[in-house]
Amino acid sequence: MQQAASTQNNAVTLTVETEKIMKKLTGLALLACCFIFNPAFAANSQQSKMATCNKDATGKAGDDRKAFMKDCLSKKPEAAAPATQQEKMKSCNVDATGKKGDDRKAFMKQCLSKPKA
């Protein structure tokens, strides 16, 4: 009887210790994720635009460089390429999930006939 109680206490102690270790590991993993996926480390659009313009301005100097950089940085980003028919089909299929029969056919016809965006 006493040996069974001792074994049970050892099992409980082992479980508690294991739980503490797992909590510490989970906390460290979460902390690591915070640093890895922090958006502050990612270059924003202005930074990437500046880098691109600087690369393109190689070889220019003085007022010529200033004018080029001003013009380059003030440009609007180019519009995205229009969706292909296959991309539209995929998008419409996802949106049509749950529709059946004539309702689905009508939805797909309307969705696919929209102008390319």
C-alpha positions as CSV (number, residue, x, y, z in Angstrom):
1,M,0.0,0.0,0.0
2,Q,2.7,2.4,1.0
3,Q,4.7,1.5,-2.2
4,A,1.7,2.3,-4.4
5,A,1.3,5.7,-2.8
6,S,5.0,6.4,-3.2
7,T,4.8,5.5,-6.9
8,Q,1.8,7.7,-7.4
9,N,3.6,10.7,-5.7
10,N,6.6,10.1,-8.0
11,A,4.3,10.1,-11.1
12,V,2.5,13.3,-9.9
13,T,5.9,15.0,-9.3
14,L,7.2,13.9,-12.7
15,T,4.0,15.2,-14.4
16,V,4.3,18.6,-12.6
17,E,8.0,18.9,-13.6
18,T,7.2,18.0,-17.2
19,E,4.4,20.6,-17.3
20,K,6.8,23.3,-16.0
21,I,9.3,22.4,-18.7
22,M,6.7,22.4,-21.4
23,K,5.4,25.8,-20.3
24,K,8.9,27.3,-20.5
25,L,9.5,25.8,-23.9
26,T,6.2,27.1,-25.2
27,G,6.9,30.6,-23.8
28,L,10.3,30.6,-25.5
29,A,8.8,29.4,-28.8
30,L,6.2,32.2,-28.6
31,L,8.9,34.8,-27.9
32,A,10.9,33.6,-30.8
33,C,7.9,33.9,-33.1
34,C,7.3,37.5,-31.9
35,F,10.8,38.4,-33.1
36,I,10.8,36.4,-36.3
37,F,7.4,37.6,-37.5
38,N,7.5,41.2,-36.3
39,P,6.4,43.5,-39.1
40,A,8.7,46.2,-37.9
41,F,11.6,44.2,-39.4
42,A,10.0,44.0,-42.8
43,A,10.8,46.7,-45.3
44,N,7.7,48.9,-46.0
45,S,6.8,50.2,-49.4
46,Q,8.6,53.5,-49.0
47,Q,11.8,51.8,-48.0
48,S,11.6,49.4,-50.9
49,K,10.8,52.3,-53.3
50,M,13.8,54.3,-51.9
51,A,16.1,51.3,-52.4
52,T,14.9,50.8,-56.0
53,C,15.3,54.5,-56.9
54,N,18.8,54.6,-55.3
55,K,19.8,51.6,-57.4
56,D,18.5,53.2,-60.5
57,A,20.2,56.5,-59.7
58,T,23.7,54.9,-59.8
59,G,26.0,57.1,-61.8
60,K,24.0,60.3,-61.4
61,A,25.4,63.1,-59.3
62,G,24.4,66.6,-58.0
63,D,21.2,68.3,-59.3
64,D,20.7,65.5,-61.9
65,R,20.5,62.9,-59.1
66,K,18.2,65.1,-56.9
67,A,15.8,65.6,-59.8
68,F,15.8,61.9,-60.7
69,M,15.2,60.9,-57.1
70,K,12.4,63.4,-56.7
71,D,10.7,62.1,-59.8
72,C,11.3,58.5,-59.0
73,L,10.0,58.7,-55.4
74,S,6.9,60.7,-56.4
75,K,5.8,58.1,-59.0
76,K,2.8,56.0,-58.2
77,P,3.2,52.2,-58.1
78,E,2.3,50.5,-61.4
79,A,-1.1,48.9,-61.4
80,A,-1.3,45.2,-60.9
81,A,-1.7,43.0,-64.0
82,P,-5.3,42.1,-64.7
83,A,-6.4,38.7,-63.5
84,T,-6.2,35.9,-66.1
85,Q,-9.3,33.8,-66.9
86,Q,-7.9,30.9,-64.9
87,E,-7.4,33.1,-61.8
88,K,-10.9,34.4,-62.2
89,M,-12.2,30.9,-62.4
90,K,-10.4,29.9,-59.2
91,S,-11.7,33.0,-57.4
92,C,-15.3,32.5,-58.6
93,N,-15.2,28.8,-57.7
94,V,-14.2,29.7,-54.1
95,D,-16.9,32.3,-53.9
96,A,-19.5,29.8,-55.3
97,T,-18.9,27.3,-52.5
98,G,-22.2,26.1,-51.2
99,K,-24.2,27.1,-54.2
100,K,-25.7,24.3,-56.4
101,G,-27.6,23.8,-59.6
102,D,-29.0,26.8,-61.4
103,D,-28.0,29.2,-58.6
104,R,-24.4,28.2,-59.0
105,K,-24.5,28.5,-62.8
106,A,-26.0,32.0,-62.6
107,F,-23.5,33.1,-60.0
108,M,-20.6,31.7,-62.1
109,K,-21.8,33.4,-65.3
110,Q,-22.2,36.7,-63.5
111,C,-18.8,36.4,-61.7
112,L,-16.9,35.4,-64.8
113,S,-18.4,38.1,-67.0
114,K,-17.2,40.9,-64.7
115,P,-14.4,43.0,-66.3
116,K,-10.9,41.9,-65.4
117,A,-9.7,43.6,-62.3
